[in-house]
Amino acid sequence: MKCDFCGKFIAYKDNDAMVYTDFGTSVDLVPPDERYICGKCWNGLSAPRKFFYTSPDYIWIPATKLFRCD
């Protein structure tokens, strides 16, 4: 997997890495492809952007951060 922000490969041990699926467009009948964010890019995001990527109101399939029990 490669990070969609920086383009680097995501290590398996990266506990801050995240996967989400956004809504796409109004003509999509199936969810678009998953998007990946590495831990370094995730930790660099601002609080409003993190809310956007983890809020079920803005994404088709919720992010893994919503279900991870750390």
C-alpha contacts under 8 A as a table, 3 or more apart, distances in Angstrom:
res1	aa1	res2	aa2	distance
1	M	9	F	5.75
1	M	10	I	5.80
1	M	36	Y	7.32
2	K	7	G	5.54
2	K	8	K	5.38
2	K	9	F	4.24
2	K	10	I	5.65
2	K	36	Y	6.78
2	K	37	I	7.98
2	K	38	C	7.94
3	C	6	C	5.71
3	C	7	G	4.83
3	C	8	K	5.54
3	C	9	F	6.19
3	C	10	I	6.36
3	C	35	R	7.86
3	C	36	Y	5.15
3	C	37	I	4.89
3	C	38	C	5.44
4	D	7	G	5.63
4	D	35	R	6.45
4	D	36	Y	5.65
4	D	37	I	6.06
5	F	37	I	6.58
5	F	41	C	6.92
6	C	41	C	7.35
10	I	14	D	6.88
10	I	17	A	7.35
10	I	38	C	5.71
11	A	14	D	5.33
12	Y	15	N	7.97
14	D	17	A	5.60
14	D	38	C	7.31
14	D	39	G	6.21
15	N	39	G	6.98
16	D	38	C	6.81
16	D	39	G	4.20
16	D	40	K	7.72
16	D	42	W	6.98
16	D	43	N	7.70
17	A	36	Y	7.39
17	A	37	I	5.59
17	A	38	C	4.33
17	A	39	G	4.34
17	A	40	K	7.99
17	A	42	W	6.98
18	M	36	Y	5.84
18	M	37	I	5.17
18	M	38	C	6.51
18	M	39	G	7.36
18	M	42	W	7.66
18	M	63	A	6.65
18	M	64	T	5.93
18	M	65	K	6.56
19	V	34	E	6.52
19	V	35	R	5.65
19	V	36	Y	4.71
19	V	37	I	6.46
19	V	63	A	5.56
19	V	64	T	5.83
20	Y	34	E	5.72
20	Y	35	R	5.40
20	Y	36	Y	6.72
20	Y	53	Y	7.19
20	Y	59	I	7.43
20	Y	61	I	6.27
20	Y	62	P	5.94
20	Y	63	A	4.35
20	Y	64	T	6.85
21	T	31	P	7.06
21	T	32	P	6.58
21	T	33	D	6.55
21	T	34	E	4.78
21	T	35	R	5.90
21	T	59	I	6.03
21	T	60	W	5.64
21	T	61	I	5.12
21	T	62	P	6.91
21	T	63	A	7.29
22	D	31	P	7.63
22	D	32	P	6.99
22	D	34	E	7.79
22	D	35	R	7.90
22	D	58	Y	7.07
22	D	59	I	4.29
22	D	60	W	5.17
22	D	61	I	6.95
23	F	31	P	6.76
23	F	32	P	7.14
23	F	58	Y	7.20
23	F	59	I	5.33
23	F	60	W	4.90
24	G	28	D	6.64
24	G	31	P	7.19
24	G	32	P	5.99
25	T	28	D	5.66
28	D	31	P	6.79
28	D	32	P	7.45
31	P	60	W	6.74
31	P	61	I	7.92
37	I	41	C	6.37
37	I	42	W	6.18
38	C	41	C	5.49
38	C	42	W	6.10
39	G	42	W	4.93
39	G	43	N	6.01
40	K	43	N	5.35
40	K	44	G	6.29
41	C	44	G	5.00
41	C	45	L	6.48
42	W	45	L	5.45
42	W	50	K	7.58
45	L	49	R	6.15
45	L	50	K	6.33
46	S	49	R	5.41
46	S	50	K	6.31
47	A	50	K	5.07
47	A	51	F	6.21
48	P	51	F	5.05
48	P	52	F	6.30
49	R	52	F	4.96
49	R	53	Y	6.39
50	K	53	Y	5.23
50	K	54	T	6.23
51	F	54	T	5.21
51	F	55	S	5.66
52	F	55	S	5.47
52	F	58	Y	6.35
53	Y	58	Y	7.36
53	Y	59	I	7.11
53	Y	63	A	6.82
54	T	59	I	7.82
54	T	62	P	6.45
54	T	63	A	5.44
54	T	65	K	6.75
54	T	66	L	6.47
55	S	58	Y	5.87
55	S	59	I	6.87
55	S	62	P	7.09
56	P	59	I	5.48
56	P	60	W	7.20
56	P	61	I	7.43
56	P	62	P	5.50
59	I	62	P	6.08
62	P	66	L	6.88
63	A	66	L	5.82
63	A	67	F	7.69
64	T	67	F	5.48
64	T	68	R	6.15
65	K	68	R	5.29
